[in-house]
Amino acid sequence: MKTDQASNTALIVAAGVQMLARDPAYAGLVPAAIATHGQRLLRASHPRLSSLTARHWFRSLAYTAAKFTLPGILPHYVLRKIFIRKYVARSITAGSRQIVLLGAGYDTLCMELATQYPDLKLIEIDHPATQAVKRAAAGASGAAVAAGAHRIHYIAAELGKQKLNEVLSNCKAFNPDIKTLFIAEGLLMYLTSDDIASLLKQMQMAATKTALVFTWMEIQANGQPNFRPASKIIDFLLKKKAEPFLSGMPQDQVPAFLKQLGYAMQDLKESASICPQDCRIKPIAGEYICMAQST
Ligand SMILES: C[S@@+](CC[C@H](N)C(=O)[O-])C[C@H]1O[C@@H](n2cnc3c(N)ncnc32)[C@H](O)[C@@H]1O
């Protein structure tokens, strides 16, 4: 990633989700909390783009671009967020009292949790340039503060270069003695496999009991991590913006990979598996969502 530039992919995910939230044809798909918090945040961080997401012509243009590059990418973003929220609720019921959202981008999960769970510790980590924009926008959005967003602790760090356990041990808000759920949505593909293995070990060094939810890429027929179907144009743009996919793993190898790092896999799903029957567009394949627990 370019160190001085906020992530483009994080903005595409946020705007994509808001487009579907504002589209009457998809109104039922996007949960109300994601739509409300996301709209406030996008309006504060990128006001022009936010108002464009409300325009029919802009959404039609974006849908056409998606159809010819990564068909089904927008419903996939929404479904992966719904899936992750289900895992998070399950993990909180099972005893997680601290959430660490890695590569948070403009995701609003911590804001949503702040309103639902007054005692949950909430920490977000992201690349400094992206986080600066999110933090300013979250602060500027008075309603978000009223909703408890002030309870979120923000840490600017470049994972892969900085060690997660060291970064967290310098954060006064982080408690190493309570069960901690680490979430990495749309992040691991930007790290190498070696960095991911180290990151998973660093999670266990940081907290005594850890649970983990992450998304990662399938390896496609050409041996590369990617969506299915892949898009040469998107691959080119990701490289140009210094956000190329660096890693992925076939689904059947994930349990053994996790086991050697001290985790037991609990579930692994693709977004298509929770696509409602009346879903207008099938979500794109290639990125799966996995839940695991330290053994
Ligand atoms: C595709 S976006 C996903 C954002 C968010 N998790 C979501 O799904 O809506 C990738 C995010 O990972 C962050 N990121 C990428 N590489 C990173 C690194 N080495 N350290 C910390 N954050 C990183 C980017 O800044 C960006 O916010």
The ligand as an SDF file (V2000), in Angstrom:
LIG
                    3D

 27 29  0  0  0  0  0  0  0  0999 V2000
  -10.3690   -3.8970    1.2750 C   0  0  0  0  0  0  0  0  0  0  0  0
  -10.1710   -2.7980    2.6050 S   0  0  0  0  0  0  0  0  0  0  0  0
  -11.2800   -3.5620    3.7610 C   0  0  0  0  0  0  0  0  0  0  0  0
  -11.8130   -2.5940    4.7710 C   0  0  0  0  0  0  0  0  0  0  0  0
  -12.8010   -3.1910    5.7810 C   0  0  0  0  0  0  0  0  0  0  0  0
  -12.1980   -4.2470    6.5540 N   0  0  0  0  0  0  0  0  0  0  0  0
  -14.0520   -3.6730    5.1040 C   0  0  0  0  0  0  0  0  0  0  0  0
  -14.1180   -4.8650    4.7850 O   0  0  0  0  0  0  0  0  0  0  0  0
  -14.9550   -2.8650    4.8740 O   0  0  0  0  0  0  0  0  0  0  0  0
   -8.5620   -3.2140    3.2380 C   0  0  0  0  0  0  0  0  0  0  0  0
   -8.1790   -2.4620    4.5000 C   0  0  0  0  0  0  0  0  0  0  0  0
   -6.9830   -3.0300    5.0210 O   0  0  0  0  0  0  0  0  0  0  0  0
   -6.0880   -1.9930    5.3620 C   0  0  0  0  0  0  0  0  0  0  0  0
   -4.7110   -2.5120    5.2330 N   0  0  0  0  0  0  0  0  0  0  0  0
   -4.1260   -3.0470    4.1380 C   0  0  0  0  0  0  0  0  0  0  0  0
   -2.8580   -3.4140    4.4120 N   0  0  0  0  0  0  0  0  0  0  0  0
   -2.6580   -3.1130    5.7240 C   0  0  0  0  0  0  0  0  0  0  0  0
   -1.5520   -3.2580    6.6130 C   0  0  0  0  0  0  0  0  0  0  0  0
   -0.3940   -3.7900    6.1990 N   0  0  0  0  0  0  0  0  0  0  0  0
   -1.6830   -2.8350    7.8810 N   0  0  0  0  0  0  0  0  0  0  0  0
   -2.8580   -2.3040    8.3280 C   0  0  0  0  0  0  0  0  0  0  0  0
   -3.9430   -2.1420    7.5290 N   0  0  0  0  0  0  0  0  0  0  0  0
   -3.8390   -2.5410    6.2540 C   0  0  0  0  0  0  0  0  0  0  0  0
   -6.3880   -0.8660    4.3930 C   0  0  0  0  0  0  0  0  0  0  0  0
   -5.9470    0.3920    4.8820 O   0  0  0  0  0  0  0  0  0  0  0  0
   -7.8990   -0.9690    4.2660 C   0  0  0  0  0  0  0  0  0  0  0  0
   -8.5430   -0.2020    5.2440 O   0  0  0  0  0  0  0  0  0  0  0  0
  1  2  1  0
  2  3  1  0
  2 10  1  0
  3  4  1  0
  4  5  1  0
  5  6  1  0
  5  7  1  0
  7  8  2  0
  7  9  1  0
 10 11  1  0
 11 12  1  0
 11 26  1  0
 12 13  1  0
 13 14  1  0
 13 24  1  0
 14 15  1  0
 14 23  1  0
 15 16  2  0
 16 17  1  0
 17 18  1  0
 17 23  2  0
 18 19  1  0
 18 20  2  0
 20 21  1  0
 21 22  2  0
 22 23  1  0
 24 25  1  0
 24 26  1  0
 26 27  1  0
M  CHG  2   2   1   9  -1
M  END
$$$$
